[in-house]
Amino acid sequence: MSRSKELISKIGLRLDGRRANELRRIRCKLGVFTEPDGSAYLEQGLTKVLAAVYGPHQVRNRSKAQHDTAIVNCQFSMAVFSTNERKRRPRGDRKSTELSMHLQQALLAVIKTELYPWSQIDVYVEVLHADGGIYPACVNAATLALIDAGIPIKEYVCACTASLANNDIPMLDISHQEEVMGGPTLTVAALPISGKIVLMEMSQRFHLDHLQKVLEKALQGCRDIKQILDEAVRLHVRDVGCSTGWANTS
C-alpha cells in the first residue's frame, strides 16, 4: 500500500482528525501593529503569518513610477525559527523570491491601483511557523492587512490548497504532514465572489480525471475562507467603532 493511501482512515478521518472537506482552524486579527498603515495576524492550523502594509506613498525610485497606476511591492520572508531546520537566509532566496512574485500576482488582481498613480504600496509577510499551506496563509493575511490599511480592493482574494487521498478522494487545506506523505498538491488563489482564478500551481502533475474535482475542492475552500475573513473584518470594524463611539452598541 502506498503512503498516500493512508491519509484518510476507513472511518473518513485524516491524520489530524479532520474530514476531507474540513479546513484547519483559522484565527485572525486585524490591526496588530500601530506603525504600518495596515496589519494582520493569521493562523491557519499551525501555520502562523504576520502581514504589514505601508502606503500608498511616494515611489522611492522615481524612475519606476507609473502615471496611471500604483506599484505594488511584495516581500515574503520566513523567520529563522519557522521550521525544524534553521534557515540561513530568511529572505532573498529562490523560494522567497518566487512566493513574493506569486503574492504580488494575487494582490494585483484586486487592488484598485488606478486610484493611486505615481504611488507605491508595500506588502510584507513573514511566516512565524510553517506547517503546510504557507502561500495561502500569506495571501489571506495580506488581504486582511490591505483592508486594515483602507486600500480599496475589488473583492477578497483568498487562497487554499487541495490534494487527493486514497486515489480518488479530494481533500481540503493540506497540512505539512499530508504534503510529505501524500501526492500532488494544488494551490489556488481565487476571487470567491466573481469565481475568477488568479493563480493556480501544482506541486506535481494531476491526472486529468482527478484535476477538476480537486480544483472544485480548492475553490470551495476559498469561498469558505472568504466567509471567515469577512466575519473577522466585521468584528474588527465593530470593535473600532465601539472604541471611538460611532458604532451602534445596542
Phi and psi in degrees as a GROMACS rama.xvg file:
@    title "Ramachandran Plot"
@    xaxis  label "Phi"
@    yaxis  label "Psi"
@TYPE xy
-75.0953  157.791  SER-2
-65.4172  -32.1455  ARG-3
-65.648  -24.4207  SER-4
-74.4246  -9.90933  LYS-5
-93.6166  3.94143  GLU-6
-70.0213  -28.9833  LEU-7
-125.199  128.451  ILE-8
-76.8913  176.952  SER-9
-64.7025  -24.7667  LYS-10
-95.0005  10.8331  ILE-11
84.9514  19.8092  GLY-12
-107.963  143.535  LEU-13
-86.6186  -178.672  ARG-14
-61.413  -30.5038  LEU-15
-100.174  10.2914  ASP-16
92.2088  -1.82591  GLY-17
-82.2391  158.383  ARG-18
-79.0723  169.852  ARG-19
-62.3492  -32.7152  ALA-20
-100.602  17.0741  ASN-21
-97.8028  137.124  GLU-22
-77.7918  156.297  LEU-23
-69.6558  161.38  ARG-24
-63.8026  130.65  ARG-25
-112.761  124.156  ILE-26
-122.709  134.054  ARG-27
-148.304  155.799  CYS-28
-148.334  135.899  LYS-29
-98.1168  157.339  LEU-30
67.322  42.9865  GLY-31
-82.0048  -17.7236  VAL-32
-123.476  153.324  PHE-33
-99.3623  -23.9869  THR-34
-70.9318  -47.0642  GLU-35
-70.8456  166.817  PRO-36
-72.7164  -26.5438  ASP-37
-155.103  148.524  GLY-38
-155.071  160.724  SER-39
-158.673  152.183  ALA-40
-123.887  134.866  TYR-41
-139.278  133.754  LEU-42
-114.158  129.016  GLU-43
-126.413  97.3858  GLN-44
69.1374  -127.243  GLY-45
-96.698  -0.415653  LEU-46
-80.7591  126.199  THR-47
-126.022  130.167  LYS-48
-135.836  140.26  VAL-49
-111.281  141.129  LEU-50
-132.5  139.892  ALA-51
-135.649  142.032  ALA-52
-124.625  132.047  VAL-53
-120.882  129.677  TYR-54
119.897  -177.399  GLY-55
-67.4191  143.056  PRO-56
-142.962  173.553  HIS-57
-63.8107  141.484  GLN-58
-66.0669  129.776  VAL-59
-66.7701  -46.4005  ARG-60
-97.3907  98.2846  ASN-61
-62.7032  -22.7235  ARG-62
-69.9173  -18.906  SER-63
-94.8276  -4.69903  LYS-64
-64.5254  145.586  ALA-65
-117.644  138.717  GLN-66
-76.3749  -16.7235  HIS-67
-120.259  2.49046  ASP-68
-159.373  162.991  THR-69
-90.8872  151.846  ALA-70
-88.5465  131.592  ILE-71
-109.33  113.439  VAL-72
-104.412  123.391  ASN-73
-118.983  137.943  CYS-74
-134.05  121.166  GLN-75
-103.998  139.386  PHE-76
-149.495  159.88  SER-77
-123.738  133.127  MET-78
-61.5447  147.716  ALA-79
-63.2513  -20.2051  VAL-80
-101.219  12.1739  PHE-81
-76.071  -19.3947  SER-82
-128.985  173.659  THR-83
-65.9996  -29.3386  ASN-84
-97.9747  124.638  GLU-85
-65.8125  128.202  ARG-86
-82.7961  132.885  LYS-87
-77.4365  -34.9078  ARG-88
-125.768  101.509  ARG-89
-67.106  -17.7966  PRO-90
-150.347  161.234  ARG-91
91.4661  -8.223  GLY-92
-80.6906  179.076  ASP-93
-63.6814  -42.7749  ARG-94
-65.3893  -42.3323  LYS-95
-64.2359  -40.3122  SER-96
-64.2034  -41.6078  THR-97
-65.1534  -44.2099  GLU-98
-67.7337  -32.8552  LEU-99
-62.5442  -42.1449  SER-100
-66.8376  -40.3884  MET-101
-66.9918  -37.1419  HIS-102
-64.997  -43.1196  LEU-103
-60.7045  -41.2358  GLN-104
-60.5303  -41.9016  GLN-105
-68.3448  -42.2133  ALA-106
-73.9076  -33.5618  LEU-107
-63.5058  -21.9601  LEU-108
-72.3676  -17.8298  ALA-109
-122.717  -26.3212  VAL-110
-70.1148  133.461  ILE-111
-82.2335  73.9083  LYS-112
-65.5819  -22.5008  THR-113
-66.7958  -14.9877  GLU-114
-79.9614  -11.7454  LEU-115
-130.625  64.9185  TYR-116
-64.4995  152.961  PRO-117
61.4511  21.5796  TRP-118
-123.62  171.655  SER-119
-138.286  141.334  GLN-120
-121.673  124.394  ILE-121
-105.824  129.925  ASP-122
-122.851  120.302  VAL-123
-116.843  130.782  TYR-124
-127.087  139.796  VAL-125
-132.556  129.649  GLU-126
-87.3595  119.014  VAL-127
-87.1078  -33.0346  LEU-128
-148.869  130.753  HIS-129
-109.269  123.258  ALA-130
-144.487  48.8519  ASP-131
88.3391  150.219  GLY-132
63.3849  41.5528  GLY-133
-65.2283  -50.8476  ILE-134
-61.01  -48.0993  TYR-135
-56.9621  -41.5794  PRO-136
-62.708  -37.9136  ALA-137
-66.735  -43.7473  CYS-138
-61.4232  -45.32  VAL-139
-66.1781  -39.4803  ASN-140
-67.9192  -40.624  ALA-141
-64.415  -36.4919  ALA-142
-60.2932  -44.4232  THR-143
-65.0658  -39.1849  LEU-144
-65.9638  -37.897  ALA-145
-62.7567  -42.1285  LEU-146
-64.7634  -41.2713  ILE-147
-64.0799  -32.0421  ASP-148
-76.6903  -9.44351  ALA-149
77.0969  20.4818  GLY-150
-83.4189  124.186  ILE-151
-62.3974  131.192  PRO-152
-126.957  154.09  ILE-153
-70.4576  -40.0517  LYS-154
-169.639  175.807  GLU-155
-65.177  142.195  TYR-156
-113.304  124.599  VAL-157
-126.409  154.766  CYS-158
-135.059  151.537  ALA-159
-157.055  159.151  CYS-160
-112.081  158.816  THR-161
-150.562  156.867  ALA-162
-150.831  -172.606  SER-163
-123.832  128.909  LEU-164
-116.087  150.522  ALA-165
52.7015  31.7429  ASN-166
73.2506  -18.5903  ASN-167
-148.119  6.49834  ASP-168
-107.944  110.428  ILE-169
-71.7475  137.569  PRO-170
-131.752  155.454  MET-171
-107.592  148.109  LEU-172
55.2982  81.858  ASP-173
-84.2877  129.94  ILE-174
-83.0275  171.517  SER-175
-63.6804  -41.5722  HIS-176
-61.304  -39.1382  GLN-177
-70.675  -34.409  GLU-178
-62.537  -40.2331  GLU-179
-73.3393  -42.0609  VAL-180
-85.8785  -25.4117  MET-181
-92.631  -162.646  GLY-182
-94.8422  -147.23  GLY-183
-66.5347  148.836  PRO-184
-115.79  132.839  THR-185
-103.625  124.596  LEU-186
-109.095  128.585  THR-187
-129.892  131.882  VAL-188
-112.821  127.33  ALA-189
-143.39  164.403  ALA-190
-102  101.695  LEU-191
-61.3018  -31.714  PRO-192
-72.6034  -48.7557  ILE-193
-85.4084  -17.8095  SER-194
81.3694  10.2644  GLY-195
-80.6638  143.124  LYS-196
-100.254  125.275  ILE-197
-104.101  -18.7495  VAL-198
-156.32  137.922  LEU-199
-143.519  128.37  MET-200
-139.75  138.527  GLU-201
-114.827  134.825  MET-202
-72.2665  -31.0765  SER-203
-145.166  175.401  GLN-204
-75.4781  140.058  ARG-205
-100.633  146.748  PHE-206
-69.4549  141.431  HIS-207
-58.7535  -28.7481  LEU-208
-66.3748  -23.4219  ASP-209
-104.829  -20.8889  HIS-210
-58.8646  -44.4897  LEU-211
-62.6932  -43.7956  GLN-212
-72.7923  -30.903  LYS-213
-69.9898  -39.3941  VAL-214
-63.0169  -43.524  LEU-215
-62.1409  -36.5535  GLU-216
-65.391  -42.3364  LYS-217
-64.9453  -40.5796  ALA-218
-66.0462  -37.1072  LEU-219
-63.7322  -37.9573  GLN-220
-61.6765  -40.2617  GLY-221
-61.7661  -40.6521  CYS-222
-66.5329  -40.1905  ARG-223
-66.1872  -40.2555  ASP-224
-65.8308  -37.438  ILE-225
-58.004  -41.1688  LYS-226
-62.9647  -39.8052  GLN-227
-67.7687  -44.5907  ILE-228
-64.1262  -41.3297  LEU-229
-62.9419  -39.3684  ASP-230
-65.3643  -39.276  GLU-231
-64.0229  -39.7667  ALA-232
-64.6364  -43.5888  VAL-233
-63.7211  -40.2839  ARG-234
-65.8008  -39.5083  LEU-235
-63.7671  -44.5038  HIS-236
-62.7908  -40.3488  VAL-237
-63.6525  -43.8604  ARG-238
-64.7681  -42.4349  ASP-239
-64.3165  -40.5444  VAL-240
-63.6977  -40.5102  GLY-241
-64.609  -39.8146  CYS-242
-70.5613  -26.3376  SER-243
-97.7592  -7.83219  THR-244
89.3855  1.42015  GLY-245
-97.8753  -10.1969  TRP-246
-81.0891  154.94  ALA-247
-81.7349  106.456  ASN-248
-93.3637  4.9455  THR-249
